[in-house]
Amino acid sequence: MATTDIEAQAARAEARRSGWRTIRRVSPYLWPAAHPWVKRRVVLALLVLFLAKVIAVGTPFFYKAAVDTLAGEAEPGMWLALGAIGLTVAYGMARLMTVGFQQLRDVIFARVGQRALRQLALETFQHIHRLSMRYHITRKTGGLSRIIERGVKGVEFLLRFLLFSIGPLILELLMIGVVLAVVFDIWYLAVVVVTIGLYIWFTFAVTEWRVKIRKEMNDQDTDANQKAIDSLLNFETVKYFGAERREADRYDGAMERYVAAALKTSYSLAFLNFGQSLLITAGLVVVMVMAAVGVQNGALTVGDFVMVNAYMIQITMPLNFLGTVYREIRQALIDMADMFNLLEQPPEVSDAENARDLKVNGGEVDLDDVVFGYDPERPILKGVSLRVGAGQTVAIVGPSGSGKSTIGRLLFRFYDVVSGALRIDGQDVRDVTQDSLHAQIGVVPQDTVLFNDTIYYNIAYGRPDASRAEIEEAARAAKIHDFIADLPQGYETTVGERGLKLSGGEKQRVGIARTLLKNPPILLLDEATSALDSETEREIQDELRAMGRGRTVITIAHRLSTVVDADRIVVLENGVIVEEGRHEELLARGGRYAAMWQRQAAEEEAA
């Protein structure tokens, strides 16, 4: 056997295992132990479904009896007593009841499907927020959103069609097969079974081939979506470099590949539909010829002929639907497998089993021989020991890549240290809950990112239960209340995506107000003013100094002029502390800090 055949068989086997795993993951949403109302609705929906199928299979008998009555071939009894008009009305009522029970089934089950969709969407959303910073910086937001969107939609589809298409189709085919064998002849059943067997084989084989093409189309769709979102998020950068044409070409290239895959999907669908029609029509013609011969021989009535035709059409309709259902189920399984793979992605940082809430008494932060690297082969911090006393302001300075911002990420526990320990008031951050840790630390980053909502919402994000008076007080403390009050819509002004409608200084002040409202005992200023001009930086420095009073403050800074008032300045270089002390002490020492200060002073003077 060729290697490619072995690989293809292995891929198919893995797909089957993945499909069954996905179905097992979905089944608890259909039959949850803690929600008996869901079980009751599922059982009731199945009962209504069964009743609809019984009526559907019995309906052609009314059709046959009406034709026989009109042709004068009806035997004495109930059918003849009803008359052709009565039988026609009964036939119409039976068809109406079939549709009515099917719709009632959908109404009963709708709440089950929507509950599953909502619960799984929420679980996925919460899980994504639990995943580590490392995961998020290596994945593209557009790709994640598409995985969630397609996976959640696939859940409802799979629940509905597994329950109401495959099972009911098998039941209906069995019932029709019994009718054909008993009322007519075993050969009718044989032809129907062969036709259905060939139809199912052809449908599944072609659909398996089409699934690969559809997966390629999905991949190209995701790639195009990622490129579009990435380009729009970097709108300003695109404009700066006059790259609109370049971005359009990148997007168009991705769409070109998507269109090529979509065309393959359309062509293969046409082949599938024609092949299905050929097989089902051949079976229909053979059965109808057998029935026509029976009518000519006097063994069957004209009503039997039309009843056989009605049953074959009744078989044809769900079989035609089977191709679509199977294809969509296979696609739903692929989409859901992507989502469940995402759900099974373990968080890199998680709470310990016996994790307690962090209790902050003074806010002392202690790094004890901390070693850390984003890549194990490339350590960033190489045994850093640093103590920040309660209520102290300690600045961490140094060249780019020295590990300054990494200390902030470890403090917030976006990552865990490789060795050593990071403690707050003597409590290792790995032994406390992440929620309680995050509640005690306020962060003002270099670039404050705002939600595409109102200024009020963005400030209130620091403490959602705060009153309007508290929010306005925080805005006054951040020196932005007057600016907001002068806006036409005041606090209800929408800031735009990522806060693009505000200037850098305005965004920073909103970020400061948000953190002030949170009122944390520990404050991390991660190059909070380095993206601002000198004048705006001086203005915001006053707010930051006022904000730090009574709190433990760790300032990560690039511009040394912003940290001259710190209680202690720590110089970090190549992942180790090379100097520490007050501003005046370090200048007098004439070491690394003094050289950095002189170089920055010369640059500012030259500027």
Secondary structure, 3 states (H helix, E strand, C coil): CCHHHHHHHHHHHHHHHHHHHHHHHHHHHHCCCCCHHHHHHHHHHHHHHHHHHHHHHHHHHHHHHHHHHHHCCCCCCHHHHHHHHHHHHHHHHHHHHHHHHHHHHHHHHHHHHHHHHHHHHHHHHHHHHHCCHHHHHHCCHHHHHHHHHHHHHHHHHHHHHHHHHHHHHHHHHHHHHHHHHHHHCHHHHHHHHHHHHHHHHHHHHHHHHHHHHHHHHHHHHHHHHHHHHHHHHCHHHHHHCCCHHHHHHHHHHHHHHHHHHHHHHHHHHHHHHHHHHHHHHHHHHHHHHHHHHHHHCCCCCHHHHHHHHHHHHHHHHHHHHHHHHHHHHHHHHHHHHHHHHHHCCCCCCCCCCCCECCCCCCCCEEEEEEEECCECCECCEEEEEEEECCCCEEEEECCCCCCHHHHHHHHCCCCCCCEEEEEECCEEHHHECHHHHHHCEEEECCCCCCCCCEHHHHHHCCCCCCCHHHHHHHHHHCCCHHHHHHCCCHHHCECCHHHCCCCHHHHHHHHHHHHHHHCCCEEEEECCCCCCCHHHHHHHHHHHHHHHCCCEEEEECCCHHHCCCCCEEEEEECCEEEEEECHHHHHHHCCHHHHHHHHHHHHHHHC
